[in-house]
Amino acid sequence: MQDTTNLIQGRTSLWEVVIGLEVHAQVTSTTKLFDGCSVTFGAEPNTQVGFFGTAMPGMLPVLNHVCVDQAIKTGLGINAQINQFSVFDRKNYFYADLPCGYQISQFTRPIVGEGYLDIDLENGESKRIGVTRLHLEMDAGKSTHDLHPTKTYIDLNRCGIALMEIVSEPDIRSTAEAMAYVKKLRTILRYLGTCDGNMEQGSLRVDANISLRRPGEALGTRAEIKNVNSIRFLGQAVDFEIQRQMEILEDGGKIAQETRLFDAGKGVTRSMRSKEDAHDYRYFPDPDLPPLRLTEERIEKIKATLPELPDAKQQRLMDSFGLPKYDAFVLVSEQEIAAFYETAVAVSKATNKQQAAKQIANWLMGEVFGALNREGETIETMRLIPAHLAELVDLILDETISGKIAKDVFLKLWETGKSPIQLVDDLGLKQITDVNALESMIDTLMLENVDKVAEYRAGKQQLFGFFVGLAMKATQGKANPAIVNDLLKKKLS
């Protein structure tokens, strides 16, 4: 039976979207894939390229084994087969920013074979997306066309930087799934430390292959959108391309197999060139590089260094602290957020650790995330430290302050970086828990509002909130709400 979950209704029929993604992840390494040149971002043009990168005669590639280990580590992190025998190939094409006229890549024998990622969907379900392969390749340079009316400027600093191209199976069926896949892959890469995932700097770029077909039909002709450098732009590009292809097909036209670019300013894709097939690149094994042979011992040694990955961490937070699946998913989505959260829980002095863990999660996802968005900061740049968030939650749990007062303390904490205890003392915000003092205050309020007391006792139960409000106002919000409620119930009855 056809699954209609992700089908799109067009003018003439239902359509199924088929998406495969190629993610180019820059390998975390201090030097390039085949020479010793630096990979520091933002250097002056053409200051990080040497004889090999400029294709000087007689220059030979020397494989960077750190990059090989990073590829192995990534393969293990995406549940993939590590191939002990792989081959580097020459992929031939001619661009001004690729001086040698070919890119050293891998084709028939990549270093990493089939694997998979499990992504979490908005409806709470999970979906497994297959990974076809991961191969190592050298990046090309950069051509800039808008600095001169008739000339193109070439910067070869990127030329030769190590990339991992991670190719998914065409298992993705919607824009949301495509975005979730890239988010999950980026998170895993950052946990592993094999790519910094900085899309703005080009460390992670996405090529999206998109086609449409009527349910049950063969795969349609795909168009490829190249070099999308943000997850938000990926969503916009896929949405536009789906609509563009559907309109062409419903009007009786045919989709051209082509490479397209996404114009982020206009929110549209536009044609760049006809899409090449593998034979157009005339792949053949690079004669200057012997086949790469990996030992089982080397693979196992790298496996032993793997950190706890997001899925495992998410499950542990759910099991250890009783967090809902969504909360745990959000907390592990960025390594820095997960580290902040776990540090805060660890230093909390609350007697009920699970209760503290839940409260810290709520404050982190609520007040802290809200402040980060408002101030344009990140978890790494903000003044708030884990110990202070834990201390704030501890003050709520031991009833030193109320939840309402805690929000005021948090604002001061965010501004000043002072400890919550110091702020509570400085501002005189400790919660009033003295039963005798609160009882005396309530007696006074009841004497001042004898008519309302009579109305309440005559059956106007909604006035209870009126008395709670009076009590909290009289104590400037510092009265313990639970004690106030108990005393009011006794005295008003």
Residue pairs with C-beta under 8 A, 6 or more apart in sequence:
2 215
2 216
4 14
4 215
5 173
6 16
6 17
6 173
6 174
6 177
7 14
7 15
7 16
7 215
8 14
8 15
8 16
8 17
8 242
8 246
9 15
10 246
10 249
10 250
11 250
12 250
13 214
13 250
14 214
14 215
15 212
15 213
15 214
15 246
15 249
16 173
16 212
16 213
16 214
16 215
17 173
17 174
17 210
17 211
17 212
17 242
18 170
18 172
18 173
18 210
18 211
18 212
18 213
18 219
18 220
18 222
19 170
19 172
19 173
19 174
19 177
19 178
19 208
19 209
19 210
19 238
20 167
20 168
20 169
20 170
20 171
20 172
20 208
20 209
20 222
21 167
21 168
21 172
21 178
21 181
21 182
21 206
21 207
21 208
21 209
22 165
22 166
22 167
22 168
22 206
22 207
22 208
22 209
23 165
23 166
23 168
23 182
23 185
23 204
23 205
23 206
23 207
24 139
24 163
24 164
24 165
24 166
24 204
24 205
24 206
24 207
25 74
25 163
25 164
25 165
25 166
25 185
25 189
25 194
25 195
25 197
25 203
25 204
26 39
26 139
26 161
26 162
26 163
26 195
26 196
26 202
26 203
26 204
27 33
27 67
27 70
27 71
27 136
27 161
27 162
27 163
27 164
27 194
27 195
28 70
28 193
28 194
28 195
28 196
29 39
29 64
29 66
29 67
29 70
29 162
30 38
30 39
30 66
31 37
31 38
31 39
31 64
31 66
32 39
32 53
32 64
32 138
32 160
32 161
32 162
33 61
33 63
33 64
33 67
33 104
33 136
33 137
33 138
33 160
33 161
33 162
33 163
34 52
34 61
34 62
34 63
34 64
34 104
34 138
34 160
35 50
35 51
35 52
35 53
35 61
35 62
35 160
36 50
36 62
37 48
37 49
37 50
37 53
37 160
38 48
39 48
39 161
40 48
41 201
41 203
42 201
43 157
45 153
45 155
45 157
46 154
46 155
46 156
46 157
47 157
48 157
49 141
49 156
49 157
49 159
49 160
51 59
52 59
52 60
52 61
52 160
53 99
53 156
53 159
53 160
54 99
54 156
55 99
55 100
55 101
60 288
61 104
61 286
61 288
61 289
63 88
63 289
63 292
64 162
67 136
67 162
68 111
68 136
68 292
68 294
69 298
69 302
70 162
70 164
70 194
71 111
71 112
71 134
71 136
71 164
71 194
72 82
72 111
72 112
72 294
72 298
72 299
72 302
73 192
73 193
73 194
73 302
73 305
73 306
74 112
74 134
74 164
74 166
74 188
74 189
74 192
74 194
74 195
75 81
75 82
75 111
75 112
75 115
75 134
76 82
76 299
76 302
76 303
76 306
77 188
77 189
77 191
77 192
77 194
77 306
77 309
78 112
78 115
78 116
78 117
78 131
78 134
78 166
78 185
78 188
79 115
79 116
79 117
79 131
80 112
80 113
80 114
80 115
80 116
80 131
80 134
81 112
81 113
81 114
81 115
82 111
82 112
82 113
82 294
82 299
83 109
83 110
83 111
83 112
83 113
83 294
84 293
84 294
84 295
84 296
84 299
85 109
85 291
85 292
85 293
85 294
86 106
86 109
86 110
86 111
86 135
86 291
86 292
86 294
87 106
87 107
87 108
87 109
87 285
87 291
87 292
88 104
88 105
88 106
88 136
88 285
88 286
88 289
88 292
89 104
89 105
89 106
89 107
89 108
89 283
89 284
89 285
89 286
90 102
90 103
90 104
90 105
90 283
90 284
90 285
90 286
91 102
91 103
91 104
91 105
91 107
91 137
91 281
91 283
92 101
92 102
92 281
92 282
92 283
93 101
93 102
93 103
93 276
93 281
94 101
95 140
95 143
96 143
96 152
96 154
97 140
97 141
97 142
97 143
97 154
97 155
97 156
97 159
98 140
98 141
98 159
99 141
99 156
99 159
103 137
103 138
103 140
104 137
104 138
104 286
104 289
105 135
105 136
105 137
105 138
105 165
105 283
106 135
106 136
106 137
107 135
107 278
107 283
108 283
109 291
110 133
110 134
110 135
110 136
111 134
111 135
111 136
111 292
111 294
112 133
112 134
112 135
113 133
114 130
114 131
114 132
114 133
115 130
115 131
115 134
116 128
116 129
116 130
116 131
117 128
117 129
117 131
117 181
117 184
117 185
117 188
118 126
118 127
118 128
118 129
118 184
118 311
119 126
119 127
119 128
119 129
119 177
119 180
119 181
119 184
120 126
120 180
120 184
120 325
120 329
121 127
121 176
121 177
121 180
122 176
124 325
124 326
127 171
127 177
128 171
129 168
129 169
129 171
129 172
129 177
129 181
130 168
130 169
130 171
131 166
131 167
131 168
131 169
132 167
132 168
132 169
133 166
133 167
134 164
134 165
134 166
134 167
135 164
135 165
136 162
136 163
136 164
136 165
137 162
137 163
137 165
138 159
138 160
138 161
138 162
138 163
139 158
139 159
139 160
139 161
139 162
139 163
140 158
140 159
141 154
141 155
141 156
141 157
141 158
141 159
142 154
142 155
142 157
142 158
143 152
143 153
143 154
144 152
144 153
144 154
144 155
145 152
147 153
158 202
164 194
164 195
166 185
168 181
170 209
170 219
172 178
172 181
175 235
175 238
175 239
175 242
176 235
178 208
178 234
178 235
178 238
179 231
179 234
179 235
182 206
182 231
182 234
183 231
183 333
184 310
186 195
186 197
186 199
186 204
186 231
187 197
187 310
187 332
187 333
187 334
187 335
188 309
188 310
189 195
189 197
189 204
190 196
190 197
190 334
190 335
191 307
191 308
191 309
191 310
191 335
192 306
192 307
192 309
193 307
195 203
195 204
196 203
197 203
197 204
198 204
199 205
199 229
199 230
199 231
200 229
200 230
202 229
204 229
205 227
205 228
205 229
206 227
206 228
206 229
206 234
207 224
207 225
207 226
207 227
207 228
208 224
208 225
208 228
208 234
208 237
208 238
208 241
209 222
209 223
209 224
210 222
210 223
210 224
210 225
210 238
210 241
210 242
210 245
211 219
211 220
211 221
211 222
211 223
211 245
211 255
212 220
212 242
212 245
212 246
212 249
212 255
213 219
213 220
220 245
220 249
220 255
221 254
221 255
221 256
221 257
222 255
222 257
222 275
223 241
223 245
223 255
223 256
223 257
223 258
223 259
223 260
223 269
223 275
224 258
224 259
224 260
224 275
225 237
225 238
225 241
225 259
225 260
225 261
225 262
225 269
226 259
226 260
226 261
226 272
227 261
228 234
228 237
228 262
230 264
233 262
233 264
236 262
236 264
236 267
237 262
237 269
240 262
240 267
240 268
240 269
241 260
241 269
244 269
245 255
248 254
248 255
249 255
256 271
256 274
257 274
257 275
258 271
258 272
258 273
258 274
258 275
259 271
259 272
259 273
259 274
259 275
259 276
260 269
260 270
260 271
260 272
261 269
261 270
261 272
262 268
262 269
263 269
263 270
285 291
308 316
310 332
310 333
313 332
313 338
314 325
314 328
314 329
314 331
314 332
315 328
317 323
317 328
317 331
317 332
318 324
318 325
318 328
320 354
320 357
321 345
321 353
321 354
321 357
321 358
321 361
322 354
322 357
322 358
323 331
323 357
323 358
323 361
327 361
327 365
330 337
330 365
331 337
331 338
331 341
331 361
331 364
331 365
332 338
334 379
336 378
336 379
336 380
337 364
337 379
340 364
340 379
340 386
341 360
341 361
341 364
341 386
343 386
343 387
344 360
344 364
344 386
344 387
344 389
344 390
344 393
345 353
345 356
345 357
345 360
345 390
347 386
347 387
347 390
348 356
348 357
348 360
348 390
348 393
348 394
349 390
349 394
350 356
350 393
350 394
350 397
350 398
352 397
355 397
356 390
356 393
356 394
356 397
359 393
359 396
359 397
360 389
360 390
360 393
363 389
363 392
363 393
363 410
364 389
367 407
367 410
368 382
368 384
368 389
371 377
371 382
371 384
371 414
372 378
372 379
372 382
375 382
382 414
383 414
383 417
384 413
384 414
384 417
385 417
388 413
388 417
388 419
388 420
391 419
391 420
391 421
392 406
392 409
392 410
392 413
392 420
395 401
395 406
395 409
395 420
395 421
395 424
396 402
396 403
396 406
399 431
399 433
399 480
400 424
400 430
400 431
401 409
401 424
401 429
401 430
401 431
402 431
402 477
402 478
402 480
402 481
404 477
405 429
405 431
405 477
405 478
408 429
409 420
409 423
409 424
409 427
409 429
412 418
412 423
412 427
413 419
413 420
413 423
416 423
418 426
423 429
424 430
429 478
430 478
431 478
431 479
431 480
432 438
432 475
432 478
432 479
432 480
433 480
433 483
435 483
435 487
438 471
438 475
438 479
438 480
438 483
438 484
438 487
439 487
439 491
441 471
441 474
441 475
441 479
442 467
442 471
442 484
442 487
442 488
442 491
443 491
445 467
445 470
445 471
445 474
446 453
446 467
446 491
446 492
449 467
449 470
452 463
452 466
452 467
453 492
455 463
456 463
456 464
456 467
456 492
457 492
457 493
464 488
464 489
464 492
467 488
467 492
468 481
468 484
468 485
468 488
471 479
471 484
471 488
472 479
472 481
472 484
